[in-house]
Amino acid sequence: MSFRLSLILATVLAAWSAAAFAETIKVGVTPGPHAQILEAVKPIAAILREDPKGPYVNLIAVRAADKDKPCVKILVDSYHSPEVREFVLATFKGAVLPSW
């Protein structure tokens, strides 16, 4: 069995890629938050999603000299709070998943 697949590759600005091609594309790849530009795009229905524990996550970085400062602990604890987790889940509707 064989089949023919035609692909058209294009570089576009991520901020408008979904909106610009929604009527013409059959399959697309876009960062999750950009996929939400269109209400018709449901990230939860994606055929492939990156593992939230994978290598592409947001990091909190500070100088080694500052790592034990109280303000850094407050920042990290706040970011890892249940409230922020719920905000991410509610805001991004599955396009972004908390990694903590």
C-alpha positions in Angstrom: 0.0 0.0 0.0 1.3 3.4 -0.8 0.0 6.9 -0.7 1.0 10.4 -1.6 1.2 13.2 0.9 1.6 16.8 -0.2 3.0 19.2 2.3 3.4 23.0 2.2 5.8 24.4 4.8 5.5 28.0 5.6 7.1 30.3 8.2 4.6 32.6 9.8 4.4 34.7 12.9 3.2 32.5 15.7 0.8 35.1 17.0 -1.3 35.0 13.9 -0.6 31.6 12.4 -3.7 29.8 13.6 -6.0 32.7 12.6 -4.3 33.2 9.2 -4.5 29.5 8.1 -7.5 28.2 10.0 -9.6 27.9 6.8 -6.9 26.2 4.7 -4.8 23.9 6.8 -5.6 20.3 7.5 -2.9 19.7 10.0 -0.7 22.3 11.8 1.9 22.6 14.5 1.8 25.6 16.8 2.8 26.4 20.4 -0.2 25.6 22.6 -1.0 29.1 23.8 -1.0 30.3 20.2 -3.5 27.6 19.3 -6.0 29.3 21.5 -6.3 32.2 19.2 -9.2 30.4 17.5 -12.0 29.0 19.7 -12.3 26.1 17.2 -8.8 24.9 18.2 -9.1 22.6 21.2 -5.6 21.9 22.6 -7.0 19.0 24.6 -7.8 17.3 21.3 -4.3 17.6 19.9 -2.9 14.4 18.4 0.5 15.1 20.1 1.3 17.1 23.2 4.6 17.6 24.9 5.1 16.2 28.3 4.8 19.0 30.9 7.8 17.4 32.7 9.8 17.6 29.4 12.7 19.9 28.6 10.6 22.9 27.5 9.3 24.4 30.7 9.5 27.8 32.3 12.4 28.2 34.7 12.9 30.5 37.6 16.6 31.6 37.5 18.5 33.7 40.0 22.2 34.3 40.7 23.8 31.7 42.8 24.5 34.4 45.4 20.8 35.1 45.7 19.4 31.6 45.7 18.8 31.5 49.5 17.3 34.9 49.8 13.8 35.1 51.3 12.4 36.9 48.3 13.4 34.0 46.0 11.7 31.4 48.3 8.5 33.6 48.3 8.6 33.8 44.5 9.1 30.0 44.0 6.5 29.1 46.6 4.0 31.6 45.0 4.6 30.3 41.5 4.1 26.7 42.7 1.0 27.5 44.6 -2.4 25.8 44.0 -3.8 29.2 43.0 -1.3 29.6 40.1 -1.8 26.0 39.1 -5.6 26.6 38.8 -5.0 29.8 37.0 -2.8 28.1 34.4 -5.4 25.3 33.9 -8.3 27.6 33.7 -6.6 30.2 31.4 -4.9 27.9 28.9 -7.5 25.2 28.9 -5.0 22.4 28.4 -2.7 24.2 26.0 -0.2 24.8 28.8 0.1 22.3 31.7 1.7 23.1 35.0 5.0 21.2 35.4 5.1 21.2 39.1 
